[in-house]
Amino acid sequence: MSFKSITIRLGSRAKRIIQEHGLKPDLFHVMPAASGGPKWIILHQLDKVLFPWLLNRDTDNPLHTISSSIGAWRMTCLANKDPVAALDRFKHHYFNFPFSDGDGPRDITENSYPVLAHIADGAYADQVLNNPKVFSHYLVNLSRGPFHSENKTLLIPCLLSLAAANFVCRKAIGWGFKRALFYDPRQKPPFYDANDLPIVHVPLAKDNLMDAIVATSTIPVVMTGVKDIPGGPKGTYRDGGLTDYHFDMDFLGHRYQSPPIDVLDDDHRLVIYPHFMDRIHPGWFDKYRPNRRPHPKNLSDMVFIAPKDDWIKTLPGAKIPDRKDFETMSWEERLMRWELVLEQSKIMADELKNWLNSPDPMKKCQDMW
């Protein structure tokens, strides 16, 4: 009998390694966290189970996180000294984000800074940059050419043109943006040499950590970008989800070697990916190209966890929270709906806990798509 609320999928290599070595935190070397605005709410209860479990690991085997947009805020909670308490602060301040009717794009961006400071405690930069078990890496987008502009009459047509080009070829997104990988300088992540899209590398430091986390959440037109982040090239940094909405990367970096290398028999590293839907759209514009999926080789190392589509239909409104909630509901209605979703999503956390503690973790799992 399968789980009621979650689907757990195993890539071919992940299945073999878990069969041979069992399910334990130290197997997992990388965890992605996707963009998606309020969609993170469906994962809140699950994160409160998964984060402490993953941190029950050897300090000589750190977990590398790679995140964009709202996923960066979740992964910053993970790197906090008390991730569950940080998640609770995140929930509180996100639900009560200081919107007002007169706010423009610049106001929303500027208001993100004090909210981020409240979510993490006062020493959060030191915690993120010195956490012995979590090495945090954030994907932001550095604008190119006219995409630096905040003028809507220029930016909107440029974005529409880029969306059309992306429909033909995913690599076309590189005409408008370069990936900016803000990485923990203590150890280059295995995906450091990702070369499928243009990329620049910026080491994280106290003076750019907050800028990077806010910048990766700055949805074009809705928010202004962050200018000239210290340590990186000059320019306007925007939402990381534009290129990496749900990701299509070789997280363990085998294919980024020159020449590409095969996975060694004694390499037991895996990827764990808790996601808010049972599918992956690589970039934001790929939502309109649903048949574009990640490269199969990028899924073979992965344990993928997501809510079941049929179970989502039982939620209030028959959907997970999304950005349309800000347009269609009042503040009071939105909070009531989101609180109900949080309450119902406890079943996801319970089912995940049962799986993590199961003597037979292969049971109830499915193959990758």
Residue pairs with C-beta under 8 A, 6 or more apart in sequence:
1 364
2 364
2 366
3 308
3 351
3 355
3 364
4 308
4 311
4 347
4 351
5 307
5 308
5 311
5 345
5 347
5 348
5 351
6 46
6 305
6 306
6 307
6 308
6 311
6 348
6 351
6 352
7 278
7 304
7 305
7 306
7 307
7 308
7 366
8 303
8 304
8 305
8 355
8 364
8 365
8 366
9 278
9 302
9 303
9 304
9 305
9 306
9 365
9 366
9 367
9 368
9 369
10 18
10 302
10 303
10 304
10 362
10 365
10 366
10 367
10 368
11 299
11 300
11 301
11 302
11 303
11 304
11 368
12 300
12 367
12 368
13 263
13 270
13 300
13 301
14 270
14 271
14 300
14 301
14 302
14 303
15 362
15 365
15 367
17 27
17 268
17 270
18 27
18 270
18 303
18 361
18 362
19 362
21 27
21 268
22 361
23 356
23 358
23 361
25 53
25 54
25 55
25 56
25 57
26 57
26 58
26 61
27 268
27 269
27 270
28 54
28 63
28 269
28 270
28 271
28 272
28 303
29 61
29 63
29 64
29 190
29 252
29 269
29 270
29 271
30 63
30 64
30 65
30 66
30 189
30 190
30 191
30 251
30 252
30 269
30 271
30 272
31 54
31 63
31 64
31 65
31 66
31 75
31 78
31 271
31 272
31 273
31 274
32 65
32 66
32 67
32 71
32 247
32 249
32 251
32 271
32 273
33 65
33 66
33 67
33 68
33 71
33 72
33 74
33 75
33 274
34 67
34 68
34 69
34 71
34 241
34 245
34 246
34 247
34 275
34 276
35 68
35 69
35 70
35 71
35 239
35 240
35 241
35 244
35 245
35 246
35 284
36 69
36 70
36 71
36 241
36 245
36 276
36 322
37 69
37 70
37 219
37 322
37 323
38 70
38 94
38 321
38 322
38 323
38 325
38 338
39 70
39 276
39 277
39 320
39 321
39 322
40 70
40 71
40 73
40 74
40 276
41 91
41 320
41 321
41 338
41 341
41 342
41 345
42 276
42 307
42 312
42 320
42 321
42 341
42 345
42 348
43 74
43 274
43 275
43 276
43 345
43 348
44 87
44 91
44 342
44 345
45 342
45 345
45 346
45 348
45 349
46 274
46 305
46 345
46 348
46 349
46 352
47 74
47 77
47 78
47 83
47 87
47 274
48 84
48 87
48 349
49 349
49 352
49 353
49 356
50 272
50 274
50 305
50 352
50 356
51 77
51 78
51 83
51 84
51 87
52 83
52 84
53 356
54 63
54 78
54 272
55 63
55 78
55 83
55 133
55 134
57 63
57 133
59 132
59 133
62 132
62 133
62 134
62 135
62 187
63 133
63 134
63 135
64 135
64 137
64 184
64 187
64 189
64 190
65 75
65 78
65 79
65 134
65 135
65 136
65 137
66 137
66 138
66 139
66 189
66 191
66 247
66 249
66 251
67 74
67 75
67 136
67 137
67 138
67 139
67 216
67 240
68 138
68 139
68 140
68 216
68 239
68 240
68 241
68 244
68 245
68 247
69 216
69 217
69 219
69 239
69 240
69 241
69 245
70 217
72 138
72 212
72 213
72 216
72 217
72 240
73 90
73 94
73 116
73 119
73 213
73 217
74 87
74 90
75 134
75 136
75 138
76 86
76 116
76 119
76 120
76 124
76 128
76 136
76 213
77 83
77 86
77 87
77 89
77 90
77 119
77 120
78 86
78 134
78 136
79 127
79 128
79 131
79 134
79 136
80 86
80 120
80 121
80 124
80 127
80 128
81 121
81 127
86 119
86 120
86 121
89 118
89 119
89 120
90 119
91 342
93 115
93 118
93 119
94 115
94 119
95 335
95 338
97 111
97 115
98 111
98 115
99 108
99 326
99 331
100 107
103 111
105 150
105 221
105 222
105 223
105 224
106 223
106 224
108 222
108 223
109 214
109 218
109 223
109 224
109 225
109 226
112 214
112 217
112 223
113 210
113 214
116 210
116 213
116 214
117 124
117 210
120 127
120 128
121 127
125 206
125 209
125 210
126 206
128 134
128 136
128 204
128 209
129 184
129 204
129 205
129 206
129 209
135 184
135 186
135 187
135 189
136 184
136 204
137 181
137 182
137 183
137 184
137 189
137 191
137 204
138 181
138 182
138 204
138 212
138 213
138 216
138 240
139 179
139 180
139 181
139 182
139 216
139 240
139 243
139 244
140 179
140 180
140 182
140 212
140 215
140 216
140 229
140 237
140 238
140 240
141 177
141 178
141 179
141 180
141 216
141 237
141 238
141 239
141 240
141 242
141 243
142 177
142 178
142 179
142 180
142 200
142 232
142 233
142 235
142 236
142 237
143 176
143 177
143 225
143 235
143 236
143 237
143 238
144 175
144 176
144 177
144 178
145 176
146 154
146 155
146 158
147 155
147 158
147 159
147 162
147 176
147 177
147 220
147 236
147 238
148 225
148 235
148 236
149 155
149 158
150 224
150 225
150 236
152 221
155 220
155 221
156 221
158 176
159 176
159 220
159 221
162 172
162 173
162 175
162 176
162 285
163 285
163 288
165 172
165 173
165 175
166 172
166 173
166 283
166 285
166 286
166 289
167 285
167 288
167 289
170 248
170 282
170 283
170 286
170 292
171 196
171 197
173 197
173 242
173 243
173 283
173 285
174 197
174 198
174 243
176 242
177 198
177 238
177 242
177 243
178 197
178 198
178 199
178 200
179 194
179 197
179 198
179 199
179 200
179 240
179 243
179 244
180 199
180 200
180 201
180 202
180 229
180 232
180 233
180 237
181 189
181 192
181 194
181 199
181 200
181 201
181 202
182 202
182 203
182 204
182 208
182 209
182 212
182 232
183 189
183 192
183 201
183 202
183 203
183 204
184 203
184 204
185 203
185 204
185 205
189 253
190 251
190 252
190 253
190 269
191 249
191 250
191 251
191 252
191 253
191 256
192 201
192 253
192 256
193 253
193 256
193 257
194 249
194 250
194 253
194 256
195 256
196 248
196 249
197 243
200 232
200 233
202 208
202 212
202 229
202 231
202 232
203 231
204 212
205 230
205 231
207 230
207 231
208 229
208 230
208 231
208 232
211 226
211 229
211 230
211 237
212 229
212 237
214 226
215 225
215 226
215 229
215 237
215 238
215 240
216 237
216 239
216 240
216 241
217 223
217 239
218 224
218 225
218 226
218 237
218 238
218 239
219 238
219 239
219 241
220 238
220 239
220 242
223 239
225 236
225 237
225 238
226 236
226 237
226 238
227 235
227 236
227 237
228 234
228 235
229 237
239 284
241 283
241 284
242 283
242 284
242 285
243 283
243 284
244 282
244 283
245 281
245 282
245 283
245 284
245 286
245 287
246 275
246 280
246 281
246 282
247 280
247 282
247 294
248 280
248 282
248 283
248 293
248 294
248 295
248 298
249 298
250 256
250 295
250 297
250 298
251 271
251 298
251 301
251 302
252 263
252 267
252 269
252 271
252 301
254 260
254 261
254 262
254 263
255 297
263 301
269 301
270 301
270 302
270 303
271 301
271 302
271 303
272 302
272 303
272 305
273 302
273 303
273 304
273 305
274 305
274 306
275 304
275 305
275 306
276 306
276 307
276 320
277 306
277 307
277 309
277 320
278 306
278 307
278 308
278 309
279 290
279 293
279 369
280 293
280 294
281 287
281 289
281 290
281 292
282 292
282 293
282 294
286 292
293 369
296 368
299 368
299 369
300 368
302 368
304 368
305 352
307 320
307 345
307 348
312 318
312 319
312 320
314 344
315 340
315 341
315 344
316 337
316 340
316 341
316 344
317 337
320 341
321 337
321 338
321 341
325 334
325 337
325 338
326 334
329 337
355 361
355 364
